[in-house]
Amino acid sequence: MDIFQKCLDFDRATRVREQGLYPYFIPLSGQVGPEMEIDGRKIIMLGSNNYLGLTNHPTVKQKAIMALEKYGTGCTGSRFLNGTLDLHVMLEEKLAEFLKSERVLTFSTGFQTNLGVISTLAHKGDTIFVDRSDHASIIDGTRLSHARVFKFRHNDTGHLRHLLEREREMGALLVVDGVFSMEGDLANLPEILPLAHEFRARVIVDDAHGVGVMGEHGRGTAEHFGVEDQVDILVGTFSKSFASIGGFASGPAKVMDYIQHASRPLIFSASMPPPAVATVLAALEVIQEEPERLANVHRAADRAREGLRQLGYDIGDSCAAPIIPVIIGDDMLTFLTWKRLFEEGVFTNAVISPAVAPDRAMLRTSYMSTHTEECIDRALAAFEKVGSELDLI
Ligand SMILES: Cc1ncc(COP(=O)(O)O)c(C=O)c1O
């Protein structure tokens, strides 16, 4: 059969487009802020991971411009051979200081970080345990490792224990998201970590959505729970709170040194471009110098969470992170709700299977420190109007 046959047969997107409900690849015009222009209209943005609003911070932008002038537009090579700038090294040192870790290693994206770290640490014959709701990059990292993979039910430590006991596995790798990217709930680290240690498993926490916004200082979900010293490796991204692109792994120096010399996604892919590195360095300074941003993002999310709950929406287990799901269930109804909210001036993210379970199609909403109370209230008014109209609440 022609390898292209699956493409010719693919009509899922076309069917949704034909009904005028297609919510993906929407071109945004201008800077990603709490309100922005889409299709010539002003829209409240509840669909961005710009949690701390730093993509528009004057100092952050200035530092990116200065790096562009000094170093040019790109590195044209991998960290390994010819793509390491003094800026990369400085970022790794400053981030290690911030995270209180021995060593940080940067990658070109968060996705590549998971591919690179997991597939370098685990090989054929090893065992990996993952939460069923872990991010796609973790799952793909486990596939690339050729290790045996066991998925435990989402945040279900009883099921994890059952699998660990059944496999009588000592010395495995356990990987979880810190903040789950779609539903915004937190990994139950206070229960997962002791369990991992009982079975001598090493733990990676991917805190792409936690670093910058969770914990008193923004060091992430482990800081939030007071268990930082029990996590072996922290993985993160620069594409959310850090307002740029890139990823990092943080952990023991010997482990990072090994990954640095063995990880194919690190060695065979070009490094983060200079303006991106400078952006992250500047964002790191702002995170430490303007702690009110962290407080403000939670203030905005708490107001939205309370409002959506009071309206009667199902917001899952969202409790502390600035991601709030509005669970609708059915795909087409989710697209319709997305469209009506868009028409009412609110941008959300429509999420369907396989990103979430098939019966849990949802609108993912996320918040920024720059969302005002008035802005959140206007968004809630739109949710109320659309929810009543479509019989959702
Ligand atoms: C939990 C998690 N890990 C990794 C990534 C990948 O990060 P990046 O977009 O920087 O490649 C994401 C991005 O959505 C994520 O949510």
The ligand as an ORCA input file, in Angstrom:
! r2SCAN-3c Opt
* xyz 0 1
  C       5.295     18.801     30.329
  C       5.985     19.262     29.090
  N       7.193     18.778     28.806
  C       7.856     19.158     27.709
  C       7.323     20.066     26.818
  C       8.059     20.421     25.580
  O       8.625     21.684     25.714
  P       8.983     22.583     24.456
  O       7.711     23.137     23.925
  O       9.865     23.615     25.033
  O       9.658     21.727     23.464
  C       6.074     20.604     27.077
  C       5.482     21.565     26.128
  O       4.339     21.731     25.943
  C       5.376     20.193     28.231
  O       4.153     20.647     28.498
*
